[in-house]
């Protein structure tokens, strides 16, 4: 039986570790860090955002989590995310997956899912 993407990402603890490291990478990425660094001054909001991301990735990858946060359109409305910013975020995600020794097929699956969300995230 083929393992779900959720299992290949390490289940709940694996996804939590990935989310932590992706957010850290975003905070260090000069292209997008200005969007993420303010969260350092709002630790409660940062933890809420991370919890929503964990639920989003968990639910979207076949896990038992239920995502109750805003839609991608609502969450990114008015942010005017550029193609360069979107690609920088994608690069952080892919680099983090590789650093966590996530297999190539799982990385491709995450990339495909992430690109499918692009129109919802980059809407004006």
C-alpha positions as CSV (number, residue, x, y, z in Angstrom):
1,X,0.0,0.0,0.0
2,X,1.3,3.4,-1.0
3,X,2.0,5.8,1.9
4,X,0.1,9.1,1.9
5,X,1.9,12.4,1.4
6,X,1.1,13.1,5.0
7,X,3.1,10.0,6.1
8,X,6.0,10.8,3.7
9,X,6.2,14.3,5.3
10,X,6.5,12.7,8.7
11,X,2.9,13.0,10.0
12,X,2.0,15.7,12.5
13,X,5.5,16.0,14.1
14,X,7.2,16.1,10.7
15,X,4.9,18.7,9.3
16,X,5.3,20.8,12.5
17,X,9.1,20.7,12.1
18,X,8.8,21.6,8.4
19,X,6.5,24.6,9.2
20,X,9.0,25.9,11.9
21,X,11.9,25.6,9.5
22,X,10.0,27.1,6.5
23,X,8.9,30.1,8.6
24,X,12.5,30.6,9.8
25,X,13.8,30.4,6.2
26,X,11.2,33.0,5.2
27,X,12.4,35.3,8.0
28,X,16.0,35.0,6.6
29,X,15.0,35.4,2.9
30,X,15.7,39.0,1.9
31,X,13.0,38.8,-0.8
32,X,10.2,38.1,1.7
33,X,11.5,38.6,5.2
34,X,9.8,42.0,5.6
35,X,6.4,40.1,5.5
36,X,7.5,37.6,8.2
37,X,9.8,39.5,10.6
38,X,7.0,41.4,12.3
39,X,5.7,38.1,13.6
40,X,8.7,38.0,15.9
41,X,7.1,40.8,17.9
42,X,3.8,39.0,18.1
43,X,4.6,35.5,19.4
44,X,1.0,34.6,20.0
45,X,0.1,35.5,16.4
46,X,3.1,33.6,15.1
47,X,2.1,30.4,17.0
48,X,-1.5,30.7,15.7
49,X,-0.2,31.1,12.1
50,X,2.0,28.1,12.6
51,X,-0.9,26.0,14.0
52,X,-3.0,27.0,11.0
53,X,-0.2,26.1,8.6
54,X,0.3,22.7,10.3
55,X,-3.5,22.0,10.0
56,X,-3.5,23.2,6.3
57,X,-0.6,21.0,5.3
58,X,-1.9,18.1,7.4
59,X,-5.4,18.2,5.9
60,X,-4.0,18.9,2.4
61,X,-1.6,16.0,2.5
62,X,-4.1,13.3,3.6
63,X,-3.8,13.6,7.4
64,X,-6.5,13.7,10.0
65,X,-6.2,17.4,10.7
66,X,-9.0,19.8,9.9
67,X,-8.1,23.2,8.6
68,X,-10.4,25.9,10.0
69,X,-8.4,29.0,8.9
70,X,-9.2,31.5,6.2
71,X,-9.1,30.5,2.5
72,X,-6.0,31.2,0.6
73,X,-7.7,34.1,-1.2
74,X,-8.9,35.6,2.1
75,X,-5.5,35.1,3.8
76,X,-3.6,36.8,1.0
77,X,-6.1,39.4,-0.1
78,X,-4.6,42.9,-0.5
79,X,-1.0,41.6,0.0
80,X,-0.1,42.1,-3.7
81,X,2.3,39.2,-3.7
82,X,4.7,39.4,-6.6
83,X,5.8,36.5,-8.7
84,X,9.3,37.0,-7.2
85,X,8.0,36.8,-3.7
86,X,5.9,33.7,-4.5
87,X,9.0,32.0,-6.1
88,X,11.2,33.0,-3.1
89,X,8.6,31.3,-0.7
90,X,8.5,28.2,-2.9
91,X,12.3,28.0,-2.9
92,X,12.3,28.2,0.9
93,X,9.8,25.4,1.1
94,X,11.6,23.2,-1.4
95,X,15.0,23.8,0.3
96,X,13.5,22.9,3.7
97,X,11.9,19.7,2.4
98,X,15.3,18.7,1.0
99,X,17.1,19.6,4.3
100,X,14.6,17.3,6.1
101,X,15.4,14.4,3.7
102,X,11.9,14.4,2.3
103,X,11.9,12.0,-0.7
104,X,11.9,13.4,-4.2
105,X,8.4,12.3,-5.1
106,X,7.0,13.9,-2.0
107,X,8.9,17.1,-2.9
108,X,7.4,17.0,-6.3
109,X,3.9,16.5,-4.9
110,X,4.3,19.5,-2.6
111,X,5.6,21.6,-5.5
112,X,2.6,20.6,-7.6
113,X,0.2,21.4,-4.8
114,X,1.9,24.7,-4.1
115,X,1.8,25.8,-7.7
116,X,-1.9,24.9,-7.9
117,X,-2.5,27.4,-5.1
118,X,-0.6,30.2,-6.9
119,X,-3.7,31.9,-8.5
120,X,-5.4,32.0,-5.0
121,X,-2.3,33.5,-3.3
122,X,-1.3,36.0,-6.0
123,X,-4.7,37.4,-6.6
124,X,-4.8,41.2,-6.3
